[in-house]
């Protein structure tokens, strides 16, 4: 769940076995379906919603940017084999993604990755920690 500008954003596991993102008033009245296949990890920054699909959908690797004004969605990073989290802060105009990337030659363990874009989805940078895992 996420609250921004008097709007609650939340996901519900649907009967079609996907996650659906809804918005509602602060009292959870007037729910509206916003995005299908939006995993429970997402963030809102400058009227853009950053999310990734549910891992079982085959889209778990791609971080998407959904424009809350226009309703358009575009990919901003698709290098993850597994995504851990999406982070933003009020003092920065960037959104950060932490995840895991499979080693291309499949001979080593996956490695951790931090990727970031500006709040409009531009200016991607990526830092790979090959041979270094955050959780080890």
matplotlib code that plots the C-alpha trace (Angstrom):
import matplotlib.pyplot as plt

x = [0.0, 1.2, -0.4, 0.3, -1.8, -4.9, -4.9, -4.3, -2.6, -2.9, -2.7, -5.2, -4.5, -7.2, -9.2, -7.1, -4.0, -2.5, -1.9, -4.1, -3.3, -6.2, -6.5, -9.1, -9.9, -8.2, -11.2, -10.8, -14.0, -14.3, -11.8, -10.6, -8.6, -5.4, -3.0, -3.2, -0.2, 1.4, 3.3, 2.9, 6.2, 5.8, 6.4, 4.9, 7.2, 6.1, 2.9, 4.6, 4.1, 7.1, 6.3, 7.1, 5.0, 4.4, 7.4, 5.3, 4.0, 7.3, 7.4, 9.1, 12.3, 11.0, 10.6, 7.7, 6.9, 3.1, 2.2, -0.8, -1.9, -1.8, -2.3, 0.7, 3.2, 6.8, 9.6, 12.6, 14.8, 14.7, 17.9, 16.7, 16.1, 14.5, 13.5, 13.8, 12.4, 11.6, 12.7, 12.2, 12.6, 11.2, 14.7, 15.7, 14.3, 15.4, 13.8, 16.0, 15.5, 17.4, 17.4, 19.3, 20.7, 21.6, 25.2, 25.1, 27.3, 25.3, 28.5, 28.4, 25.9, 23.5, 24.8, 23.1, 22.2, 21.2, 19.5, 18.1, 16.1, 15.0, 11.3, 10.3, 11.9, 15.0, 18.7, 19.2, 22.3, 23.1, 25.7, 26.4, 28.0, 29.4, 30.7, 29.2, 25.8, 24.0, 22.4, 25.6]
y = [0.0, 3.5, 6.9, 10.0, 13.3, 12.0, 8.8, 5.3, 2.9, -0.8, -4.2, -7.0, -10.6, -11.2, -14.4, -14.5, -15.0, -11.6, -8.6, -5.6, -2.0, 0.1, 3.6, 4.9, 7.8, 7.9, 6.1, 3.4, 4.5, 4.9, 2.3, 2.4, -0.2, 1.4, -1.3, -5.1, -7.1, -4.7, -6.4, -5.1, -3.3, 0.2, 3.9, 7.2, 10.2, 13.4, 11.9, 8.8, 5.4, 3.0, -0.7, -4.2, -7.1, -10.1, -12.5, -15.4, -13.4, -13.4, -9.6, -9.5, -8.3, -5.1, -1.9, 0.2, 3.9, 4.7, 8.3, 9.0, 12.0, 10.4, 6.7, 5.8, 3.2, 2.6, 0.3, 2.0, -1.0, -4.7, -6.2, -7.9, -11.6, -10.9, -7.6, -6.8, -3.3, 0.2, 3.2, 6.9, 9.9, 13.4, 15.0, 13.4, 13.5, 9.9, 6.5, 3.5, -0.2, -2.9, -6.4, -9.4, -10.2, -13.6, -13.9, -14.0, -17.1, -18.9, -20.1, -18.0, -16.9, -14.1, -10.6, -7.6, -4.5, -1.0, 1.0, 4.4, 6.8, 10.4, 10.8, 11.3, 7.9, 9.3, 9.2, 5.5, 4.5, 1.0, -0.3, -4.1, -5.8, -8.8, -11.4, -9.3, -10.0, -7.6, -10.5, -12.5]
z = [0.0, -0.8, 0.0, -2.0, -2.4, -0.6, -2.8, -1.6, -4.1, -3.3, -5.0, -4.9, -6.0, -8.6, -9.5, -12.7, -10.5, -11.3, -9.1, -9.9, -8.8, -7.5, -6.3, -3.8, -1.5, 1.9, 3.4, 0.7, -1.0, -4.8, -5.8, -9.4, -11.3, -12.5, -13.8, -14.3, -13.5, -11.1, -8.3, -4.8, -5.0, -6.6, -6.0, -7.1, -8.0, -9.8, -11.0, -12.4, -11.0, -11.2, -10.9, -12.1, -13.2, -11.0, -11.2, -12.4, -15.3, -17.2, -16.9, -13.5, -15.0, -16.5, -14.5, -16.0, -15.7, -15.8, -16.3, -14.0, -16.2, -19.6, -18.7, -20.9, -19.7, -20.9, -19.8, -18.1, -17.2, -18.1, -16.9, -13.7, -13.4, -10.0, -8.6, -4.9, -4.4, -5.8, -3.7, -3.9, -1.5, -1.3, -1.5, -4.8, -8.3, -8.9, -8.4, -7.5, -8.2, -6.5, -7.9, -9.0, -12.5, -13.8, -14.9, -18.7, -19.0, -16.3, -14.7, -11.6, -9.1, -9.9, -8.8, -7.3, -9.3, -8.4, -11.3, -11.2, -13.5, -13.1, -12.0, -15.7, -16.6, -18.3, -17.5, -16.6, -14.8, -13.6, -11.0, -11.1, -8.1, -9.8, -7.3, -4.5, -3.1, -0.8, 1.1, 1.8]

ax = plt.figure().add_subplot(projection="3d")
ax.plot(x, y, z, "-o")
ax.set_aspect("equal")
plt.show()
